[in-house]
Amino acid sequence: MRSVTHLVLHCTATAQNTPVENIKKYWKENLGWKSPGYHKIIEPSGKVVVLADDEKICNGVKGHNMTSIHVSYIGGVKGSKPVDNRTAGQRKAMIALVRYYRSKYPGIIVCGHRDFPGVAKACPSFDVKTWLSDIE
């Protein structure tokens, strides 16, 4: 079992109706990735799609993937501007996943992609620390 220290929350920075298959195709064909960017992705309905087993390494945050689990929601932009447009279903699923990973990995740090040093992205388009204080 690998040592997991971070649960990183992401947005896809796509339209909310972007199919998961299109996101996977982009990673493979445009970025040349062999592994997905996230372990789990949350569709607007709240359905959680597993893209990789938690033991696998994904491409979520350069330099931090060995010790991270990556969860994303589809959306996070309106036009080209970052916006927290998570649906009620996505919010509910994200809360459930945070609780699950906190119980599976006691002491895990929950953060956003943008919270890592040197990251110049708005991802996940909301402040994770504030959101966590609101749901706890």
N, CA, C and O atoms as CSV, one atom per row, in Angstrom:
chain,resi,resn,atom,element,x,y,z
A,1,MET,N,N,0.846,-1.183,0.000
A,1,MET,CA,C,0.000,0.000,0.000
A,1,MET,C,C,0.891,1.245,0.000
A,1,MET,O,O,1.818,1.346,0.804
A,2,ARG,N,N,0.614,2.180,-0.888
A,2,ARG,CA,C,1.453,3.375,-0.962
A,2,ARG,C,C,1.091,4.353,0.155
A,2,ARG,O,O,-0.006,4.300,0.712
A,3,SER,N,N,2.007,5.224,0.465
A,3,SER,CA,C,1.804,6.219,1.518
A,3,SER,C,C,1.069,7.423,0.934
A,3,SER,O,O,1.618,8.150,0.107
A,4,VAL,N,N,-0.168,7.630,1.365
A,4,VAL,CA,C,-0.985,8.740,0.867
A,4,VAL,C,C,-1.065,9.820,1.939
A,4,VAL,O,O,-1.468,9.558,3.072
A,5,THR,N,N,-0.673,11.041,1.564
A,5,THR,CA,C,-0.685,12.153,2.508
A,5,THR,C,C,-1.677,13.245,2.133
A,5,THR,O,O,-2.078,14.036,2.987
A,6,HIS,N,N,-2.085,13.299,0.844
A,6,HIS,CA,C,-2.956,14.375,0.373
A,6,HIS,C,C,-4.140,13.855,-0.439
A,6,HIS,O,O,-4.012,12.935,-1.247
A,7,LEU,N,N,-5.283,14.468,-0.199
A,7,LEU,CA,C,-6.442,14.319,-1.067
A,7,LEU,C,C,-6.567,15.652,-1.778
A,7,LEU,O,O,-6.846,16.673,-1.149
A,8,VAL,N,N,-6.363,15.647,-3.084
A,8,VAL,CA,C,-6.358,16.883,-3.858
A,8,VAL,C,C,-7.663,16.988,-4.638
A,8,VAL,O,O,-8.023,16.090,-5.400
A,9,LEU,N,N,-8.369,18.109,-4.431
A,9,LEU,CA,C,-9.622,18.355,-5.131
A,9,LEU,C,C,-9.345,19.214,-6.362
A,9,LEU,O,O,-8.569,20.169,-6.325
A,10,HIS,N,N,-10.010,18.839,-7.450
A,10,HIS,CA,C,-9.803,19.484,-8.743
A,10,HIS,C,C,-11.143,19.819,-9.394
A,10,HIS,O,O,-12.198,19.353,-8.965
A,11,CYS,N,N,-11.070,20.641,-10.442
A,11,CYS,CA,C,-12.157,20.797,-11.398
A,11,CYS,C,C,-11.551,20.466,-12.762
A,11,CYS,O,O,-10.338,20.571,-12.947
A,12,THR,N,N,-12.381,20.073,-13.700
A,12,THR,CA,C,-11.864,19.739,-15.030
A,12,THR,C,C,-11.595,20.977,-15.871
A,12,THR,O,O,-10.910,20.891,-16.891
A,13,ALA,N,N,-12.122,22.130,-15.462
A,13,ALA,CA,C,-12.008,23.381,-16.238
A,13,ALA,C,C,-12.591,23.195,-17.637
A,13,ALA,O,O,-12.044,23.665,-18.634
A,14,THR,N,N,-13.722,22.489,-17.669
A,14,THR,CA,C,-14.469,22.259,-18.904
A,14,THR,C,C,-15.930,22.619,-18.641
A,14,THR,O,O,-16.316,22.920,-17.512
A,15,ALA,N,N,-16.723,22.582,-19.690
A,15,ALA,CA,C,-18.163,22.731,-19.519
A,15,ALA,C,C,-18.677,21.568,-18.668
A,15,ALA,O,O,-18.108,20.477,-18.688
A,16,GLN,N,N,-19.748,21.809,-17.928
A,16,GLN,CA,C,-20.290,20.771,-17.050
A,16,GLN,C,C,-20.833,19.571,-17.813
A,16,GLN,O,O,-20.951,18.485,-17.247
A,17,ASN,N,N,-21.162,19.748,-19.076
A,17,ASN,CA,C,-21.707,18.626,-19.847
A,17,ASN,C,C,-20.635,17.865,-20.626
A,17,ASN,O,O,-20.963,17.067,-21.504
A,18,THR,N,N,-19.364,18.101,-20.318
A,18,THR,CA,C,-18.282,17.394,-20.999
A,18,THR,C,C,-18.285,15.925,-20.587
A,18,THR,O,O,-18.213,15.617,-19.397
A,19,PRO,N,N,-18.367,15.019,-21.555
A,19,PRO,CA,C,-18.342,13.588,-21.216
A,19,PRO,C,C,-16.976,13.151,-20.667
A,19,PRO,O,O,-15.939,13.651,-21.101
A,20,VAL,N,N,-16.988,12.225,-19.723
A,20,VAL,CA,C,-15.762,11.697,-19.138
A,20,VAL,C,C,-14.846,11.149,-20.236
A,20,VAL,O,O,-13.630,11.331,-20.173
A,21,GLU,N,N,-15.410,10.494,-21.221
A,21,GLU,CA,C,-14.593,9.921,-22.305
A,21,GLU,C,C,-13.814,11.004,-23.050
A,21,GLU,O,O,-12.686,10.760,-23.478
A,22,ASN,N,N,-14.390,12.187,-23.213
A,22,ASN,CA,C,-13.677,13.283,-23.881
A,22,ASN,C,C,-12.489,13.760,-23.045
A,22,ASN,O,O,-11.433,14.092,-23.583
A,23,ILE,N,N,-12.673,13.789,-21.742
A,23,ILE,CA,C,-11.592,14.198,-20.843
A,23,ILE,C,C,-10.461,13.184,-20.907
A,23,ILE,O,O,-9.294,13.567,-20.997
A,24,LYS,N,N,-10.784,11.908,-20.861
A,24,LYS,CA,C,-9.780,10.854,-20.949
A,24,LYS,C,C,-9.052,10.900,-22.297
A,24,LYS,O,O,-7.838,10.702,-22.359
A,25,LYS,N,N,-9.787,11.156,-23.354
A,25,LYS,CA,C,-9.200,11.248,-24.693
A,25,LYS,C,C,-8.211,12.412,-24.772
A,25,LYS,O,O,-7.145,12.282,-25.374
A,26,TYR,N,N,-8.561,13.547,-24.167
A,26,TYR,CA,C,-7.673,14.713,-24.153
A,26,TYR,C,C,-6.350,14.377,-23.463
A,26,TYR,O,O,-5.279,14.707,-23.970
A,27,TRP,N,N,-6.432,13.719,-22.303
A,27,TRP,CA,C,-5.206,13.356,-21.584
A,27,TRP,C,C,-4.312,12.482,-22.453
A,27,TRP,O,O,-3.102,12.695,-22.531
A,28,LYS,N,N,-4.914,11.506,-23.097
A,28,LYS,CA,C,-4.135,10.549,-23.886
A,28,LYS,C,C,-3.604,11.167,-25.176
A,28,LYS,O,O,-2.414,11.064,-25.474
A,29,GLU,N,N,-4.487,11.809,-25.942
A,29,GLU,CA,C,-4.101,12.286,-27.267
A,29,GLU,C,C,-3.402,13.641,-27.254
A,29,GLU,O,O,-2.477,13.857,-28.038
A,30,ASN,N,N,-3.817,14.553,-26.390
A,30,ASN,CA,C,-3.220,15.899,-26.384
A,30,ASN,C,C,-2.025,16.005,-25.442
A,30,ASN,O,O,-1.040,16.675,-25.752
A,31,LEU,N,N,-2.114,15.348,-24.305
A,31,LEU,CA,C,-1.044,15.450,-23.312
A,31,LEU,C,C,-0.093,14.256,-23.338
A,31,LEU,O,O,1.006,14.325,-22.788
A,32,GLY,N,N,-0.510,13.169,-23.970
A,32,GLY,CA,C,0.331,11.982,-24.058
A,32,GLY,C,C,0.453,11.207,-22.756
A,32,GLY,O,O,1.414,10.463,-22.559
A,33,TRP,N,N,-0.520,11.382,-21.867
A,33,TRP,CA,C,-0.477,10.693,-20.576
A,33,TRP,C,C,-0.917,9.241,-20.718
A,33,TRP,O,O,-1.848,8.927,-21.460
A,34,LYS,N,N,-0.229,8.366,-19.994
A,34,LYS,CA,C,-0.626,6.957,-19.941
A,34,LYS,C,C,-1.566,6.710,-18.773
A,34,LYS,O,O,-2.342,5.755,-18.784
A,35,SER,N,N,-1.495,7.572,-17.763
A,35,SER,CA,C,-2.359,7.476,-16.589
A,35,SER,C,C,-3.330,8.651,-16.588
A,35,SER,O,O,-3.019,9.709,-17.135
A,36,PRO,N,N,-4.495,8.479,-15.984
A,36,PRO,CA,C,-5.448,9.594,-15.924
A,36,PRO,C,C,-4.974,10.704,-14.988
A,36,PRO,O,O,-4.031,10.527,-14.217
A,37,GLY,N,N,-5.641,11.840,-15.071
A,37,GLY,CA,C,-5.319,12.962,-14.201
A,37,GLY,C,C,-5.900,12.820,-12.808
A,37,GLY,O,O,-5.403,13.425,-11.859
A,38,TYR,N,N,-6.953,12.020,-12.682
A,38,TYR,CA,C,-7.649,11.880,-11.393
A,38,TYR,C,C,-7.971,10.411,-11.133
A,38,TYR,O,O,-8.067,9.600,-12.054
A,39,HIS,N,N,-8.133,10.099,-9.854
A,39,HIS,CA,C,-8.586,8.762,-9.478
A,39,HIS,C,C,-10.097,8.635,-9.660
A,39,HIS,O,O,-10.614,7.605,-10.092
A,40,LYS,N,N,-10.787,9.735,-9.310
A,40,LYS,CA,C,-12.248,9.731,-9.420
A,40,LYS,C,C,-12.687,11.066,-9.995
A,40,LYS,O,O,-12.076,12.106,-9.749
A,41,ILE,N,N,-13.770,11.009,-10.771
A,41,ILE,CA,C,-14.340,12.220,-11.354
A,41,ILE,C,C,-15.836,12.202,-11.057
A,41,ILE,O,O,-16.485,11.159,-11.130
A,42,ILE,N,N,-16.370,13.377,-10.720
A,42,ILE,CA,C,-17.778,13.462,-10.327
A,42,ILE,C,C,-18.566,14.159,-11.431
A,42,ILE,O,O,-18.310,15.315,-11.768
A,43,GLU,N,N,-19.521,13.433,-11.980
A,43,GLU,CA,C,-20.387,13.974,-13.026
A,43,GLU,C,C,-21.403,14.937,-12.401
A,43,GLU,O,O,-21.625,14.888,-11.191
A,44,PRO,N,N,-22.021,15.810,-13.203
A,44,PRO,CA,C,-23.009,16.753,-12.665
A,44,PRO,C,C,-24.141,16.084,-11.873
A,44,PRO,O,O,-24.682,16.687,-10.947
A,45,SER,N,N,-24.496,14.864,-12.223
A,45,SER,CA,C,-25.551,14.143,-11.507
A,45,SER,C,C,-25.127,13.737,-10.101
A,45,SER,O,O,-25.960,13.390,-9.264
A,46,GLY,N,N,-23.816,13.786,-9.853
A,46,GLY,CA,C,-23.281,13.315,-8.580
A,46,GLY,C,C,-22.692,11.924,-8.678
A,46,GLY,O,O,-22.113,11.423,-7.714
A,47,LYS,N,N,-22.835,11.296,-9.832
A,47,LYS,CA,C,-22.262,9.961,-10.043
A,47,LYS,C,C,-20.739,10.060,-10.013
A,47,LYS,O,O,-20.144,10.904,-10.682
A,48,VAL,N,N,-20.120,9.179,-9.221
A,48,VAL,CA,C,-18.662,9.131,-9.122
A,48,VAL,C,C,-18.162,8.048,-10.086
A,48,VAL,O,O,-18.556,6.885,-9.999
A,49,VAL,N,N,-17.296,8.458,-10.992
A,49,VAL,CA,C,-16.703,7.540,-11.962
A,49,VAL,C,C,-15.262,7.270,-11.528
A,49,VAL,O,O,-14.471,8.198,-11.352
A,50,VAL,N,N,-14.934,5.997,-11.360
A,50,VAL,CA,C,-13.583,5.604,-10.967
A,50,VAL,C,C,-12.726,5.521,-12.226
A,50,VAL,O,O,-13.030,4.766,-13.150
A,51,LEU,N,N,-11.656,6.302,-12.250
A,51,LEU,CA,C,-10.749,6.310,-13.393
A,51,LEU,C,C,-9.484,5.499,-13.121
A,51,LEU,O,O,-8.840,5.008,-14.048
A,52,ALA,N,N,-9.136,5.366,-11.843
A,52,ALA,CA,C,-7.947,4.596,-11.467
A,52,ALA,C,C,-8.105,4.117,-10.042
A,52,ALA,O,O,-8.718,4.791,-9.214
A,53,ASP,N,N,-7.558,2.966,-9.759
A,53,ASP,CA,C,-7.517,2.433,-8.407
A,53,ASP,C,C,-6.677,3.376,-7.544
A,53,ASP,O,O,-5.735,3.994,-8.039
A,54,ASP,N,N,-7.010,3.486,-6.279
A,54,ASP,CA,C,-6.290,4.390,-5.382
A,54,ASP,C,C,-4.802,4.070,-5.272
A,54,ASP,O,O,-4.007,4.950,-4.942
A,55,GLU,N,N,-4.418,2.842,-5.539
A,55,GLU,CA,C,-3.004,2.458,-5.462
A,55,GLU,C,C,-2.198,2.948,-6.667
A,55,GLU,O,O,-0.969,2.979,-6.615
A,56,LYS,N,N,-2.865,3.322,-7.729
A,56,LYS,CA,C,-2.191,3.807,-8.946
A,56,LYS,C,C,-1.779,5.265,-8.769
A,56,LYS,O,O,-2.363,5.995,-7.969
A,57,ILE,N,N,-0.782,5.668,-9.513
A,57,ILE,CA,C,-0.328,7.058,-9.522
A,57,ILE,C,C,-1.015,7.768,-10.684
A,57,ILE,O,O,-0.976,7.291,-11.818
A,58,CYS,N,N,-1.644,8.907,-10.400
A,58,CYS,CA,C,-2.309,9.701,-11.438
A,58,CYS,C,C,-1.546,11.009,-11.652
A,58,CYS,O,O,-0.627,11.329,-10.899
A,59,ASN,N,N,-1.932,11.756,-12.677
A,59,ASN,CA,C,-1.227,12.977,-13.078
A,59,ASN,C,C,-1.895,14.253,-12.590
A,59,ASN,O,O,-2.079,15.181,-13.378
A,60,GLY,N,N,-2.260,14.328,-11.333
A,60,GLY,CA,C,-3.008,15.474,-10.826
A,60,GLY,C,C,-2.206,16.726,-10.541
A,60,GLY,O,O,-2.613,17.818,-10.938
A,61,VAL,N,N,-1.069,16.597,-9.859
A,61,VAL,CA,C,-0.232,17.750,-9.500
A,61,VAL,C,C,1.229,17.349,-9.690
A,61,VAL,O,O,1.753,16.511,-8.956
A,62,LYS,N,N,1.865,17.943,-10.660
A,62,LYS,CA,C,3.259,17.610,-10.971
A,62,LYS,C,C,4.118,17.688,-9.710
A,62,LYS,O,O,4.112,18.688,-8.993
A,63,GLY,N,N,4.855,16.607,-9.461
A,63,GLY,CA,C,5.754,16.548,-8.316
A,63,GLY,C,C,5.117,16.077,-7.014
A,63,GLY,O,O,5.806,15.928,-6.005
A,64,HIS,N,N,3.802,15.840,-7.030
A,64,HIS,CA,C,3.114,15.456,-5.788
A,64,HIS,C,C,2.206,14.233,-5.977
A,64,HIS,O,O,1.367,13.951,-5.121
A,65,ASN,N,N,2.364,13.530,-7.055
A,65,ASN,CA,C,1.436,12.444,-7.365
A,65,ASN,C,C,1.701,11.137,-6.619
A,65,ASN,O,O,0.789,10.329,-6.442
A,66,MET,N,N,2.935,10.927,-6.184
A,66,MET,CA,C,3.257,9.685,-5.480
A,66,MET,C,C,2.474,9.548,-4.169
A,66,MET,O,O,2.182,8.436,-3.731
A,67,THR,N,N,2.140,10.675,-3.553
A,67,THR,CA,C,1.498,10.633,-2.237
A,67,THR,C,C,0.094,11.229,-2.241
A,67,THR,O,O,-0.456,11.538,-1.184
A,68,SER,N,N,-0.488,11.389,-3.437
A,68,SER,CA,C,-1.796,12.054,-3.525
A,68,SER,C,C,-2.867,11.193,-4.179
A,68,SER,O,O,-2.595,10.389,-5.071
A,69,ILE,N,N,-4.086,11.387,-3.707
A,69,ILE,CA,C,-5.295,10.882,-4.350
A,69,ILE,C,C,-5.943,12.107,-4.990
A,69,ILE,O,O,-6.015,13.166,-4.366
A,70,HIS,N,N,-6.412,11.971,-6.224
A,70,HIS,CA,C,-6.983,13.102,-6.957
A,70,HIS,C,C,-8.455,12.863,-7.270
A,70,HIS,O,O,-8.827,11.839,-7.843
A,71,VAL,N,N,-9.291,13.838,-6.880
A,71,VAL,CA,C,-10.733,13.787,-7.128
A,71,VAL,C,C,-11.130,15.088,-7.817
A,71,VAL,O,O,-10.751,16.173,-7.376
A,72,SER,N,N,-11.894,14.972,-8.897
A,72,SER,CA,C,-12.316,16.162,-9.638
A,72,SER,C,C,-13.811,16.147,-9.890
A,72,SER,O,O,-14.444,15.093,-9.956
A,73,TYR,N,N,-14.359,17.351,-10.030
A,73,TYR,CA,C,-15.729,17.473,-10.514
A,73,TYR,C,C,-15.671,18.019,-11.936
A,73,TYR,O,O,-14.750,18.757,-12.285
A,74,ILE,N,N,-16.650,17.655,-12.751
A,74,ILE,CA,C,-16.713,18.169,-14.117
A,74,ILE,C,C,-17.298,19.572,-14.055
A,74,ILE,O,O,-18.408,19.772,-13.562
A,75,GLY,N,N,-16.546,20.532,-14.554
A,75,GLY,CA,C,-16.953,21.928,-14.522
A,75,GLY,C,C,-15.830,22.785,-13.988
A,75,GLY,O,O,-14.653,22.463,-14.149
A,76,GLY,N,N,-16.208,23.891,-13.345
A,76,GLY,CA,C,-15.226,24.771,-12.744
A,76,GLY,C,C,-14.940,26.037,-13.530
A,76,GLY,O,O,-14.133,26.867,-13.111
A,77,VAL,N,N,-15.606,26.185,-14.675
A,77,VAL,CA,C,-15.442,27.401,-15.469
A,77,VAL,C,C,-16.778,27.819,-16.060
A,77,VAL,O,O,-17.677,27.005,-16.269
A,78,LYS,N,N,-16.877,29.115,-16.322
A,78,LYS,CA,C,-17.993,29.652,-17.087
A,78,LYS,C,C,-17.334,30.474,-18.180
A,78,LYS,O,O,-16.757,31.529,-17.917
A,79,GLY,N,N,-17.425,29.982,-19.408
A,79,GLY,CA,C,-16.616,30.562,-20.473
A,79,GLY,C,C,-15.172,30.216,-20.165
A,79,GLY,O,O,-14.815,29.041,-20.088
A,80,SER,N,N,-14.350,31.220,-19.989
A,80,SER,CA,C,-12.948,30.965,-19.626
A,80,SER,C,C,-12.643,31.397,-18.196
A,80,SER,O,O,-11.487,31.365,-17.772
A,81,LYS,N,N,-13.672,31.801,-17.448
A,81,LYS,CA,C,-13.459,32.290,-16.078
A,81,LYS,C,C,-13.721,31.189,-15.050
A,81,LYS,O,O,-14.704,30.455,-15.154
A,82,PRO,N,N,-12.823,31.080,-14.044
A,82,PRO,CA,C,-13.040,30.099,-12.987
A,82,PRO,C,C,-14.304,30.424,-12.194
A,82,PRO,O,O,-14.538,31.576,-11.827
A,83,VAL,N,N,-15.113,29.401,-11.934
A,83,VAL,CA,C,-16.323,29.579,-11.150
A,83,VAL,C,C,-16.664,28.249,-10.467
A,83,VAL,O,O,-16.538,27.178,-11.061
A,84,ASP,N,N,-17.090,28.343,-9.226
A,84,ASP,CA,C,-17.521,27.148,-8.506
A,84,ASP,C,C,-18.948,26.842,-8.936
A,84,ASP,O,O,-19.904,27.364,-8.362
A,85,ASN,N,N,-19.085,26.000,-9.940
A,85,ASN,CA,C,-20.417,25.653,-10.440
A,85,ASN,C,C,-20.763,24.195,-10.136
A,85,ASN,O,O,-21.488,23.550,-10.894
A,86,ARG,N,N,-20.244,23.688,-9.032
A,86,ARG,CA,C,-20.606,22.326,-8.627
A,86,ARG,C,C,-22.114,22.242,-8.415
A,86,ARG,O,O,-22.722,23.123,-7.806
A,87,THR,N,N,-22.688,21.194,-8.915
A,87,THR,CA,C,-24.108,20.952,-8.697
A,87,THR,C,C,-24.302,20.416,-7.286
A,87,THR,O,O,-23.335,20.053,-6.617
A,88,ALA,N,N,-25.541,20.367,-6.837
A,88,ALA,CA,C,-25.841,19.794,-5.521
A,88,ALA,C,C,-25.346,18.351,-5.450
A,88,ALA,O,O,-24.810,17.918,-4.430
A,89,GLY,N,N,-25.531,17.615,-6.543
A,89,GLY,CA,C,-25.058,16.225,-6.589
A,89,GLY,C,C,-23.551,16.124,-6.478
A,89,GLY,O,O,-23.036,15.234,-5.802
A,90,GLN,N,N,-22.836,17.032,-7.139
A,90,GLN,CA,C,-21.374,17.020,-7.063
A,90,GLN,C,C,-20.893,17.381,-5.661
A,90,GLN,O,O,-19.939,16.788,-5.156
A,91,ARG,N,N,-21.548,18.345,-5.039
A,91,ARG,CA,C,-21.168,18.739,-3.676
A,91,ARG,C,C,-21.377,17.578,-2.704
A,91,ARG,O,O,-20.519,17.291,-1.869
A,92,LYS,N,N,-22.518,16.921,-2.823
A,92,LYS,CA,C,-22.830,15.796,-1.942
A,92,LYS,C,C,-21.822,14.658,-2.129
A,92,LYS,O,O,-21.346,14.078,-1.153
A,93,ALA,N,N,-21.501,14.345,-3.381
A,93,ALA,CA,C,-20.535,13.281,-3.668
A,93,ALA,C,C,-19.143,13.653,-3.162
A,93,ALA,O,O,-18.420,12.801,-2.646
A,94,MET,N,N,-18.770,14.924,-3.312
A,94,MET,CA,C,-17.450,15.367,-2.862
A,94,MET,C,C,-17.347,15.266,-1.337
A,94,MET,O,O,-16.313,14.846,-0.817
A,95,ILE,N,N,-18.395,15.640,-0.625
A,95,ILE,CA,C,-18.402,15.504,0.835
A,95,ILE,C,C,-18.228,14.036,1.216
A,95,ILE,O,O,-17.446,13.714,2.110
A,96,ALA,N,N,-18.947,13.158,0.547
A,96,ALA,CA,C,-18.854,11.723,0.847
A,96,ALA,C,C,-17.434,11.202,0.589
A,96,ALA,O,O,-16.917,10.401,1.368
A,97,LEU,N,N,-16.812,11.650,-0.492
A,97,LEU,CA,C,-15.453,11.201,-0.805
A,97,LEU,C,C,-14.444,11.744,0.208
A,97,LEU,O,O,-13.534,11.025,0.620
A,98,VAL,N,N,-14.595,12.991,0.605
A,98,VAL,CA,C,-13.697,13.553,1.622
A,98,VAL,C,C,-13.818,12.740,2.911
A,98,VAL,O,O,-12.805,12.389,3.516
A,99,ARG,N,N,-15.012,12.444,3.325
A,99,ARG,CA,C,-15.218,11.662,4.555
A,99,ARG,C,C,-14.630,10.253,4.415
A,99,ARG,O,O,-14.000,9.741,5.340
A,100,TYR,N,N,-14.842,9.639,3.257
A,100,TYR,CA,C,-14.303,8.300,3.003
A,100,TYR,C,C,-12.777,8.297,3.113
A,100,TYR,O,O,-12.201,7.459,3.808
A,101,TYR,N,N,-12.124,9.246,2.419
A,101,TYR,CA,C,-10.661,9.261,2.426
A,101,TYR,C,C,-10.090,9.667,3.779
A,101,TYR,O,O,-9.003,9.220,4.146
A,102,ARG,N,N,-10.795,10.498,4.516
A,102,ARG,CA,C,-10.334,10.835,5.866
A,102,ARG,C,C,-10.379,9.614,6.780
A,102,ARG,O,O,-9.533,9.471,7.662
A,103,SER,N,N,-11.354,8.738,6.577
A,103,SER,CA,C,-11.410,7.526,7.403
A,103,SER,C,C,-10.398,6.478,6.920
A,103,SER,O,O,-9.840,5.736,7.729
A,104,LYS,N,N,-10.166,6.419,5.625
A,104,LYS,CA,C,-9.214,5.445,5.064
A,104,LYS,C,C,-7.766,5.833,5.366
A,104,LYS,O,O,-6.925,4.973,5.630
A,105,TYR,N,N,-7.487,7.136,5.324
A,105,TYR,CA,C,-6.123,7.638,5.553
A,105,TYR,C,C,-6.157,8.697,6.663
A,105,TYR,O,O,-6.167,9.892,6.369
A,106,PRO,N,N,-6.174,8.277,7.927
A,106,PRO,CA,C,-6.215,9.251,9.023
A,106,PRO,C,C,-5.061,10.253,8.899
A,106,PRO,O,O,-3.919,9.869,8.647
A,107,GLY,N,N,-5.370,11.526,9.078
A,107,GLY,CA,C,-4.354,12.566,8.972
A,107,GLY,C,C,-4.150,13.105,7.562
A,107,GLY,O,O,-3.321,13.990,7.353
A,108,ILE,N,N,-4.899,12.578,6.592
A,108,ILE,CA,C,-4.761,13.048,5.215
A,108,ILE,C,C,-5.058,14.554,5.141
A,108,ILE,O,O,-5.965,15.051,5.809
A,109,ILE,N,N,-4.295,15.255,4.335
A,109,ILE,CA,C,-4.484,16.690,4.135
A,109,ILE,C,C,-5.372,16.873,2.913
A,109,ILE,O,O,-5.038,16.403,1.825
A,110,VAL,N,N,-6.492,17.546,3.085
A,110,VAL,CA,C,-7.412,17.813,1.979
A,110,VAL,C,C,-7.120,19.225,1.483
A,110,VAL,O,O,-7.144,20.178,2.261
A,111,CYS,N,N,-6.844,19.355,0.194
A,111,CYS,CA,C,-6.496,20.662,-0.361
A,111,CYS,C,C,-6.927,20.738,-1.825
A,111,CYS,O,O,-7.359,19.751,-2.420
A,112,GLY,N,N,-6.799,21.922,-2.376
A,112,GLY,CA,C,-7.081,22.128,-3.785
A,112,GLY,C,C,-5.803,22.077,-4.590
A,112,GLY,O,O,-4.714,22.257,-4.044
A,113,HIS,N,N,-5.923,21.834,-5.877
A,113,HIS,CA,C,-4.772,21.824,-6.774
A,113,HIS,C,C,-4.002,23.138,-6.646
A,113,HIS,O,O,-2.771,23.143,-6.622
A,114,ARG,N,N,-4.728,24.240,-6.564
A,114,ARG,CA,C,-4.098,25.563,-6.510
A,114,ARG,C,C,-3.327,25.823,-5.228
A,114,ARG,O,O,-2.574,26.795,-5.153
A,115,ASP,N,N,-3.495,24.974,-4.212
A,115,ASP,CA,C,-2.847,25.176,-2.923
A,115,ASP,C,C,-1.395,24.714,-2.878
A,115,ASP,O,O,-0.712,24.923,-1.876
A,116,PHE,N,N,-0.914,24.085,-3.957
A,116,PHE,CA,C,0.475,23.632,-3.987
A,116,PHE,C,C,1.391,24.755,-4.464
A,116,PHE,O,O,1.008,25.543,-5.328
A,117,PRO,N,N,2.596,24.832,-3.908
A,117,PRO,CA,C,3.547,25.880,-4.324
A,117,PRO,C,C,3.817,25.811,-5.830
A,117,PRO,O,O,3.986,24.732,-6.397
A,118,GLY,N,N,3.854,26.968,-6.450
A,118,GLY,CA,C,4.186,27.045,-7.868
A,118,GLY,C,C,3.043,26.770,-8.820
A,118,GLY,O,O,3.227,26.838,-10.035
A,119,VAL,N,N,1.858,26.458,-8.296
A,119,VAL,CA,C,0.709,26.187,-9.165
A,119,VAL,C,C,0.000,27.503,-9.457
A,119,VAL,O,O,-0.436,28.203,-8.543
A,120,ALA,N,N,-0.108,27.829,-10.738
A,120,ALA,CA,C,-0.746,29.087,-11.159
A,120,ALA,C,C,-2.095,28.799,-11.818
A,120,ALA,O,O,-2.368,29.248,-12.931
A,121,LYS,N,N,-2.926,28.048,-11.113
A,121,LYS,CA,C,-4.266,27.697,-11.597
A,121,LYS,C,C,-5.279,28.050,-10.519
A,121,LYS,O,O,-4.937,28.147,-9.340
A,122,ALA,N,N,-6.519,28.241,-10.927
A,122,ALA,CA,C,-7.595,28.489,-9.960
A,122,ALA,C,C,-8.209,27.182,-9.457
A,122,ALA,O,O,-9.016,27.195,-8.527
A,123,CYS,N,N,-7.846,26.097,-10.044
A,123,CYS,CA,C,-8.393,24.766,-9.762
A,123,CYS,C,C,-8.362,24.459,-8.264
A,123,CYS,O,O,-7.298,24.532,-7.651
A,124,PRO,N,N,-9.464,24.131,-7.684
A,124,PRO,CA,C,-10.746,23.672,-8.205
A,124,PRO,C,C,-11.824,24.756,-8.314
A,124,PRO,O,O,-13.016,24.446,-8.329
A,125,SER,N,N,-11.417,25.998,-8.389
A,125,SER,CA,C,-12.345,27.139,-8.527
A,125,SER,C,C,-13.156,27.418,-7.261
A,125,SER,O,O,-14.211,28.049,-7.325
A,126,PHE,N,N,-12.674,26.957,-6.132
A,126,PHE,CA,C,-13.224,27.328,-4.825
A,126,PHE,C,C,-12.132,27.128,-3.785
A,126,PHE,O,O,-11.186,26.372,-4.006
A,127,ASP,N,N,-12.266,27.806,-2.651
A,127,ASP,CA,C,-11.288,27.698,-1.579
A,127,ASP,C,C,-11.611,26.465,-0.743
A,127,ASP,O,O,-12.614,26.434,-0.031
A,128,VAL,N,N,-10.771,25.469,-0.833
A,128,VAL,CA,C,-11.033,24.187,-0.166
A,128,VAL,C,C,-11.077,24.340,1.351
A,128,VAL,O,O,-11.950,23.762,1.998
A,129,LYS,N,N,-10.161,25.103,1.927
A,129,LYS,CA,C,-10.150,25.264,3.390
A,129,LYS,C,C,-11.444,25.878,3.893
A,129,LYS,O,O,-11.994,25.415,4.892
A,130,THR,N,N,-11.940,26.908,3.227
A,130,THR,CA,C,-13.207,27.541,3.615
A,130,THR,C,C,-14.354,26.552,3.463
A,130,THR,O,O,-15.197,26.439,4.352
A,131,TRP,N,N,-14.390,25.838,2.348
A,131,TRP,CA,C,-15.444,24.856,2.097
A,131,TRP,C,C,-15.440,23.777,3.170
A,131,TRP,O,O,-16.498,23.387,3.664
A,132,LEU,N,N,-14.251,23.291,3.535
A,132,LEU,CA,C,-14.167,22.257,4.572
A,132,LEU,C,C,-14.707,22.758,5.899
A,132,LEU,O,O,-15.389,22.018,6.608
A,133,SER,N,N,-14.412,24.005,6.245
A,133,SER,CA,C,-14.929,24.547,7.512
A,133,SER,C,C,-16.436,24.677,7.480
A,133,SER,O,O,-17.089,24.598,8.521
A,134,ASP,N,N,-17.004,24.880,6.281
A,134,ASP,CA,C,-18.460,24.987,6.134
A,134,ASP,C,C,-19.170,23.635,6.262
A,134,ASP,O,O,-20.328,23.583,6.674
A,135,ILE,N,N,-18.485,22.544,5.913
A,135,ILE,CA,C,-19.140,21.231,5.925
A,135,ILE,C,C,-18.837,20.412,7.176
A,135,ILE,O,O,-19.437,19.357,7.385
A,136,GLU,N,N,-17.921,20.882,8.000
A,136,GLU,CA,C,-17.526,20.084,9.176
A,136,GLU,C,C,-18.387,20.383,10.376
A,136,GLU,O,O,-18.185,19.799,11.441
